[in-house]
Amino acid sequence: MQTVGIVDWHGSEDFAPLMLVMSGQEKHRLIRSLGEVAEALVAAWTADDGREYIAAVKTCLDAIQGNIPAKTARDALIRAAEEAGIPVIAAVH
């Protein structure tokens, strides 16, 4: 597997921000980086047993390790949100 390079947890030019509409205290969670993807999946997710959720966690880890682009983790997060019934508001570039 080819390495993409050192990953910036706090931002990436190829990572378009998105908003998750969550339940609970923090209704709107802005996701702008891999670090925020990881935090949302681990700390704020409502259901942690779906197939897309598990795939998103693995994809996020691969992206953090620099094995795949951050955009791939973003896409996996969107699929996991759809699976969990969490609305996503995405910025269009």
DSSP file (Angstrom, degrees, kcal/mol; ACC not computed):
  #  RESIDUE AA STRUCTURE BP1 BP2  ACC     N-H-->O    O-->H-N    N-H-->O    O-->H-N    TCO  KAPPA ALPHA  PHI   PSI    X-CA   Y-CA   Z-CA
    1    1 A M              0   0    0      0, 0.0     2,-0.3     0, 0.0    66,-0.0   0.000 360.0 360.0 360.0 131.8    0.0    0.0    0.0
    2    2 A Q        -     0   0    0     65,-0.1     2,-0.4     1,-0.0     0, 0.0  -0.619 360.0-126.4 -84.2 139.0    1.4    3.4   -1.0
    3    3 A T        -     0   0    0     -2,-0.3    64,-0.2     1,-0.1     3,-0.1  -0.678   7.5-155.2 -87.4 135.1    1.6    6.1    1.7
    4    4 A V        -     0   0    0     62,-4.5     2,-0.2    -2,-0.4    63,-0.2   0.806  50.1-111.3 -77.3 -31.1    0.0    9.4    1.0
    5    5 A G        -     0   0    0     61,-0.8    -1,-0.3    60,-0.2     2,-0.1  -0.777  57.6 -14.4 130.9-174.4    2.3   11.3    3.4
    6    6 A I        -     0   0    0     -2,-0.2     2,-0.4    -3,-0.1    59,-0.1  -0.399  67.2-138.7 -63.6 134.9    2.2   13.0    6.8
    7    7 A V        -     0   0    0     57,-0.3     2,-0.8    -2,-0.1     5,-0.1  -0.830   3.2-141.7-105.3 133.4   -1.4   13.8    7.7
    8    8 A D    >   -     0   0    0     -2,-0.4     3,-1.0     3,-0.2    26,-0.5  -0.838  10.9-164.0 -90.6 111.0   -2.6   17.1    9.2
    9    9 A W  T 3  S+     0   0    0     -2,-0.8    26,-2.4     1,-0.2    27,-0.4   0.745  84.1  53.6 -64.7 -24.6   -5.3   16.1   11.8
   10   10 A H  T 3  S-     0   0    0      1,-0.2     2,-0.3    23,-0.1    -1,-0.2   0.452 120.2 -14.5 -98.7  -1.6   -6.6   19.7   12.0
   11   11 A G    <   -     0   0    0     -3,-1.0     2,-0.3     3,-0.0    -1,-0.2  -0.902  48.7-164.4 173.1 160.0   -7.2   20.5    8.4
   12   12 A S    >   -     0   0    0     20,-0.5     3,-1.4     3,-0.3    -5,-0.0  -0.961  27.5-132.1-159.5 140.9   -6.7   19.5    4.8
   13   13 A E  T 3  S+     0   0    0     -2,-0.3    -1,-0.1     1,-0.3     0, 0.0   0.805 110.4  50.8 -66.2 -27.7   -7.1   21.3    1.5
   14   14 A D  T 3  S+     0   0    0      1,-0.1     2,-0.7    -3,-0.1    -1,-0.3   0.249  90.1  92.9 -94.5  14.5   -9.0   18.3    0.1
   15   15 A F    <   -     0   0    0     -3,-1.4    -3,-0.3    17,-0.1    -1,-0.1  -0.876  63.1-158.2-111.6 101.1  -11.4   18.1    3.0
   16   16 A A        -     0   0    0     -2,-0.7    17,-0.1     1,-0.1    -2,-0.1  -0.640  27.5-113.0 -77.6 128.2  -14.6   20.0    2.4
   17   17 A P        -     0   0    0      0, 0.0    74,-1.7     0, 0.0     2,-0.3  -0.178  37.5-176.8 -59.9 151.8  -16.3   20.9    5.7
   18   18 A L  E     -AB  31  90A   0     13,-2.1    13,-3.3    72,-0.2     2,-0.5  -0.970  19.5-131.9-145.2 161.7  -19.6   19.4    6.5
   19   19 A M  E     -AB  30  89A   0     70,-3.1    70,-3.1    -2,-0.3     2,-0.5  -0.962  10.8-154.4-119.2 129.5  -22.2   19.6    9.3
   20   20 A L  E     -AB  29  88A   0      9,-2.6     9,-2.8    -2,-0.5     2,-1.0  -0.879  12.0-143.4 -98.6 133.9  -23.7   16.7   11.2
   21   21 A V  E     +A   28   0A   0     66,-2.6     7,-0.2    -2,-0.5     2,-0.1  -0.819  34.2 179.0 -98.7  96.5  -27.1   17.3   12.7
   22   22 A M        -     0   0    0      5,-2.8     2,-0.2    -2,-1.0    23,-0.1  -0.433  26.8-119.6 -96.3 165.9  -26.9   15.3   15.9
   23   23 A S  S    S+     0   0    0     -2,-0.1     3,-0.3     5,-0.0     2,-0.2  -0.578  73.6  42.2 -94.3 168.6  -29.2   14.7   18.8
   24   24 A G  S    S-     0   0    0     -2,-0.2     3,-0.1     1,-0.2    -2,-0.0  -0.556 113.8 -30.1  95.8-161.6  -28.3   15.6   22.3
   25   25 A Q  S    S+     0   0    0      1,-0.2     2,-1.2    -2,-0.2    -1,-0.2   0.915 131.2  52.8 -64.0 -45.8  -26.6   18.7   23.7
   26   26 A E        +     0   0    0     -3,-0.3    -4,-0.3     1,-0.2    -1,-0.2  -0.722  66.0 172.5 -95.9  90.8  -24.5   19.4   20.6
   27   27 A K        +     0   0    0     -2,-1.2    -5,-2.8     1,-0.2     2,-0.5   0.871  67.4  42.0 -69.7 -37.7  -27.1   19.5   17.9
   28   28 A H  E     -A   21   0A   0     -7,-0.2     2,-0.6    -9,-0.0    -7,-0.2  -0.949  67.5-172.0-116.3 121.1  -24.8   20.7   15.1
   29   29 A R  E     -A   20   0A   0     -9,-2.8    -9,-2.6    -2,-0.5     2,-0.4  -0.940  13.4-148.4-116.3 113.0  -21.3   19.3   14.8
   30   30 A L  E     -A   19   0A   0     -2,-0.6     2,-0.6   -11,-0.2   -11,-0.2  -0.658   9.5-160.7 -80.7 129.9  -19.0   20.9   12.3
   31   31 A I  E     +A   18   0A   0    -13,-3.3   -13,-2.1    -2,-0.4     3,-0.1  -0.952  29.2 148.6-116.2 113.7  -16.5   18.5   10.7
   32   32 A R        +     0   0    0     -2,-0.6   -20,-0.5   -15,-0.2     2,-0.3   0.395  62.2  23.0-123.0  -1.2  -13.5   20.2    9.1
   33   33 A S  S  > S-     0   0    0    -22,-0.1     4,-1.8     1,-0.1   -23,-0.1  -0.958  81.2 -97.3-157.9 169.2  -10.7   17.7    9.6
   34   34 A L  H  > S+     0   0    0    -26,-0.5     4,-2.8    -2,-0.3     5,-0.2   0.874 120.8  57.8 -62.2 -37.7   -9.7   14.0   10.2
   35   35 A G  H  > S+     0   0    0    -26,-2.4     4,-2.3     1,-0.2    -1,-0.2   0.897 107.5  46.7 -59.7 -40.3   -9.4   14.8   13.9
   36   36 A E  H  > S+     0   0    0    -27,-0.4     4,-2.2     2,-0.2    -1,-0.2   0.814 109.8  54.0 -73.4 -30.5  -13.0   16.0   14.0
   37   37 A V  H  X S+     0   0    0     -4,-1.8     4,-2.5     2,-0.2    -2,-0.2   0.952 111.4  45.8 -62.4 -49.3  -14.1   12.9   12.0
   38   38 A A  H  X S+     0   0    0     -4,-2.8     4,-2.4     1,-0.2     5,-0.3   0.913 112.9  49.9 -60.8 -44.2  -12.5   10.6   14.6
   39   39 A E  H  X>S+     0   0    0     -4,-2.3     4,-2.8     1,-0.2     5,-0.8   0.911 111.5  48.3 -62.4 -42.9  -14.0   12.6   17.5
   40   40 A A  I  X>S+     0   0    0     -4,-2.2     4,-1.0     3,-0.2     5,-0.7   0.920 114.3  46.2 -63.6 -43.6  -17.5   12.5   16.0
   41   41 A L  I  <5S+     0   0    0     -4,-2.5    -2,-0.2     3,-0.2    -1,-0.2   0.875 123.9  31.9 -68.0 -37.6  -17.2    8.7   15.3
   42   42 A V  I  <5S+     0   0    0     -4,-2.4    -2,-0.2    -5,-0.2    -3,-0.2   0.893 131.2  25.8 -88.8 -43.0  -15.8    7.8   18.7
   43   43 A A  I  <5S+     0   0    0     -4,-2.8    -3,-0.2    -5,-0.3    -2,-0.1   0.743 129.2  28.2 -98.1 -25.3  -17.3   10.4   21.1
   44   44 A A  I  <<S+     0   0    0     -4,-1.0    -3,-0.2    -5,-0.8    -4,-0.1   0.486  79.0 122.4-120.9  -3.6  -20.6   11.5   19.6
   45   45 A W      < -     0   0    0     -5,-0.7     3,-0.2    -6,-0.2    -4,-0.1  -0.369  47.4-152.3 -70.9 140.9  -22.0    8.7   17.4
   46   46 A T  S    S+     0   0    0      1,-0.3     2,-0.4    -2,-0.1    -1,-0.1   0.821  83.0  27.0 -82.7 -33.0  -25.5    7.5   18.4
   47   47 A A        -     0   0    0      1,-0.0     3,-0.4     3,-0.0    -1,-0.3  -0.977  59.9-177.4-134.8 119.9  -25.2    3.9   17.1
   48   48 A D        +     0   0    0     -2,-0.4    -1,-0.0     1,-0.2    -3,-0.0  -0.010  68.6  70.0-109.4  31.0  -21.8    2.2   16.9
   49   49 A D        +     0   0    0      4,-0.0    -1,-0.2     5,-0.0     2,-0.1   0.359  64.7 115.3-128.2   6.8  -22.7   -1.1   15.4
   50   50 A G     >  -     0   0    0     -3,-0.4     4,-2.3     1,-0.1     5,-0.2  -0.408  69.5-121.9 -78.5 156.0  -23.7   -0.4   11.8
   51   51 A R  H  > S+     0   0    0      1,-0.2     4,-2.1     2,-0.2     5,-0.1   0.909 114.0  46.4 -61.7 -44.3  -21.7   -1.7    8.8
   52   52 A E  H  > S+     0   0    0      2,-0.2     4,-2.3     1,-0.2    28,-0.3   0.847 110.1  54.9 -69.3 -33.2  -21.0    1.7    7.4
   53   53 A Y  H  > S+     0   0    0      2,-0.2     4,-2.2    27,-0.2    -2,-0.2   0.953 109.8  45.7 -62.6 -49.4  -20.0    3.0   10.9
   54   54 A I  H  X S+     0   0    0     -4,-2.3     4,-2.1     1,-0.2    -2,-0.2   0.901 113.2  50.3 -61.3 -41.4  -17.4    0.3   11.3
   55   55 A A  H  X S+     0   0    0     -4,-2.1     4,-2.6     1,-0.2    -1,-0.2   0.885 109.0  52.4 -63.2 -38.4  -16.2    0.9    7.8
   56   56 A A  H  X S+     0   0    0     -4,-2.3     4,-2.6    20,-0.2    -2,-0.2   0.891 107.9  50.6 -66.1 -39.6  -15.9    4.7    8.6
   57   57 A V  H  X S+     0   0    0     -4,-2.2     4,-2.2     2,-0.2    -2,-0.2   0.936 113.6  45.1 -62.8 -45.9  -13.9    4.0   11.7
   58   58 A K  H  X S+     0   0    0     -4,-2.1     4,-2.3     2,-0.2    -2,-0.2   0.907 114.3  49.0 -64.0 -42.3  -11.4    1.8    9.7
   59   59 A T  H  X S+     0   0    0     -4,-2.6     4,-2.3     2,-0.2    -2,-0.2   0.897 109.5  51.9 -65.5 -40.4  -11.3    4.3    6.9
   60   60 A C  H  X S+     0   0    0     -4,-2.6     4,-2.7     2,-0.2    -1,-0.2   0.922 109.5  49.8 -61.4 -44.6  -10.6    7.2    9.3
   61   61 A L  H  X S+     0   0    0     -4,-2.2     4,-2.1     1,-0.2    -2,-0.2   0.917 110.1  50.5 -61.0 -43.9   -7.8    5.3   10.8
   62   62 A D  H  <>S+     0   0    0     -4,-2.3     5,-2.5     1,-0.2     6,-0.7   0.899 112.0  47.8 -60.5 -40.5   -6.3    4.5    7.4
   63   63 A A  H ><5S+     0   0    0     -4,-2.3     3,-1.2     4,-0.2    -2,-0.2   0.899 109.5  52.1 -68.4 -40.5   -6.5    8.2    6.5
   64   64 A I  H 3<5S+     0   0    0     -4,-2.7   -57,-0.3     1,-0.3    -1,-0.2   0.878 108.0  52.6 -62.1 -37.3   -4.9    9.3    9.8
   65   65 A Q  T 3<5S-     0   0    0     -4,-2.1    -1,-0.3    -5,-0.2    -2,-0.2   0.536 119.0-114.8 -76.1  -6.0   -2.1    6.9    9.1
   66   66 A G  T < 5S+     0   0    0     -3,-1.2   -62,-4.5    -4,-0.3   -61,-0.8   0.613  83.3 119.4  85.6  12.7   -1.6    8.5    5.7
   67   67 A N  S   <S+     0   0    0     -5,-2.5    -4,-0.2   -64,-0.2   -65,-0.1   0.745  78.7  18.6 -83.7 -24.1   -2.6    5.5    3.7
   68   68 A I  S    S-     0   0    0     -6,-0.7    -2,-0.2    -9,-0.1    -1,-0.1  -0.932  94.5 -84.2-140.1 162.0   -5.6    7.0    1.9
   69   69 A P    >>  -     0   0    0      0, 0.0     3,-1.0     0, 0.0     4,-0.9  -0.313  32.9-120.9 -68.7 152.1   -6.8   10.6    1.3
   70   70 A A  H 3> S+     0   0    0      1,-0.3     4,-2.1     2,-0.2     3,-0.3   0.829 111.4  66.0 -59.0 -33.4   -8.8   12.5    3.9
   71   71 A K  H 3> S+     0   0    0      1,-0.2     4,-2.5     2,-0.2    -1,-0.3   0.840  95.1  57.2 -60.0 -33.6  -11.6   12.8    1.4
   72   72 A T  H <> S+     0   0    0     -3,-1.0     4,-1.9     2,-0.2    -1,-0.2   0.898 107.4  47.1 -65.0 -40.3  -12.1    9.1    1.5
   73   73 A A  H  X S+     0   0    0     -4,-0.9     4,-2.3    -3,-0.3    -2,-0.2   0.884 110.4  53.2 -67.3 -38.4  -12.7    9.3    5.3
   74   74 A R  H  X S+     0   0    0     -4,-2.1     4,-2.0     2,-0.2    -2,-0.2   0.933 109.3  48.4 -60.4 -46.5  -15.1   12.2    4.7
   75   75 A D  H  X S+     0   0    0     -4,-2.5     4,-1.9     1,-0.2    -1,-0.2   0.883 110.7  50.9 -61.6 -39.6  -17.1   10.1    2.2
   76   76 A A  H  X S+     0   0    0     -4,-1.9     4,-2.3     1,-0.2   -20,-0.2   0.878 107.5  53.9 -66.0 -37.7  -17.2    7.1    4.6
   77   77 A L  H  X S+     0   0    0     -4,-2.3     4,-2.4     2,-0.2    -2,-0.2   0.906 107.1  51.4 -61.8 -41.7  -18.4    9.4    7.4
   78   78 A I  H  X S+     0   0    0     -4,-2.0     4,-2.3     2,-0.2    -2,-0.2   0.912 110.0  48.7 -62.9 -43.0  -21.3   10.6    5.1
   79   79 A R  H  X S+     0   0    0     -4,-1.9     4,-2.2     1,-0.2    -1,-0.2   0.902 111.7  49.5 -64.0 -40.1  -22.3    7.0    4.4
   80   80 A A  H  X S+     0   0    0     -4,-2.3     4,-2.0   -28,-0.3    -2,-0.2   0.890 110.1  51.2 -65.6 -38.6  -22.2    6.1    8.1
   81   81 A A  H  X>S+     0   0    0     -4,-2.4     5,-2.9     2,-0.2     4,-0.7   0.918 109.4  49.8 -64.7 -42.8  -24.3    9.2    8.9
   82   82 A E  H ><5S+     0   0    0     -4,-2.3     3,-0.9     1,-0.2    -2,-0.2   0.917 110.3  50.9 -60.4 -43.0  -26.9    8.1    6.3
   83   83 A E  H 3<5S+     0   0    0     -4,-2.2    -1,-0.2     1,-0.2    -2,-0.2   0.878 113.5  44.8 -60.6 -39.4  -27.0    4.6    7.8
   84   84 A A  H 3<5S-     0   0    0     -4,-2.0    -1,-0.2    -5,-0.1    -2,-0.2   0.464 115.0-113.7 -86.5  -2.2  -27.5    6.1   11.3
   85   85 A G  T <<5 +     0   0    0     -3,-0.9    -3,-0.2    -4,-0.7    -4,-0.1   0.773  66.0 147.7  75.0  25.5  -30.2    8.6   10.1
   86   86 A I      < -     0   0    0     -5,-2.9    -1,-0.3    -6,-0.2   -64,-0.1  -0.856  47.7-127.2 -96.0 116.0  -28.0   11.6   10.9
   87   87 A P        -     0   0    0      0, 0.0   -66,-2.6     0, 0.0     2,-0.4  -0.333  22.3-153.8 -63.0 142.7  -28.6   14.4    8.5
   88   88 A V  E     -B   20   0A   0    -68,-0.2     2,-0.6   -10,-0.0   -68,-0.2  -0.974  10.1-162.5-121.2 131.1  -25.6   15.9    6.8
   89   89 A I  E     -B   19   0A   0    -70,-3.1   -70,-3.1    -2,-0.4     2,-0.4  -0.961  20.3-169.0-110.5 114.0  -25.2   19.4    5.5
   90   90 A A  E     -B   18   0A   0     -2,-0.6     2,-0.3   -72,-0.2   -72,-0.2  -0.834  20.8-126.0-110.0 141.6  -22.3   19.5    3.1
   91   91 A A        -     0   0    0    -74,-1.7     2,-0.5    -2,-0.4   -75,-0.1  -0.655  24.7-138.0 -78.9 137.4  -20.6   22.5    1.5
   92   92 A V              0   0    0     -2,-0.3    -1,-0.0     1,-0.1     0, 0.0  -0.865 360.0 360.0-100.7 127.4  -20.4   22.3   -2.3
   93   93 A H              0   0    0     -2,-0.5    -1,-0.1   -77,-0.0    -2,-0.0   0.401 360.0 360.0-103.3 360.0  -17.2   23.4   -3.9
